[in-house]
Amino acid sequence: MSPIEIGEAINYILNNPKEAKKMGENGRKMVMEKYNWDIEKKKLIGLYQELSK
């Protein structure tokens, strides 16, 4: 990612508030449903159990 690409992405978000809101909502949904400690700890415990066999 170059500074120019980062600047373009920031400008896009600033110029498209509805899209920015949608992206934020989607990000929050993913954190709540997929990328959180309760889900990750199950994966980690499963991995430890497999490795300890």
Secondary structure by P-SEA (a helix, b strand, c coil): ccaaaaaaaaaaaaacaaaaaaaaaaaaaaaaccccaaaaaaaaaaaaaaaac
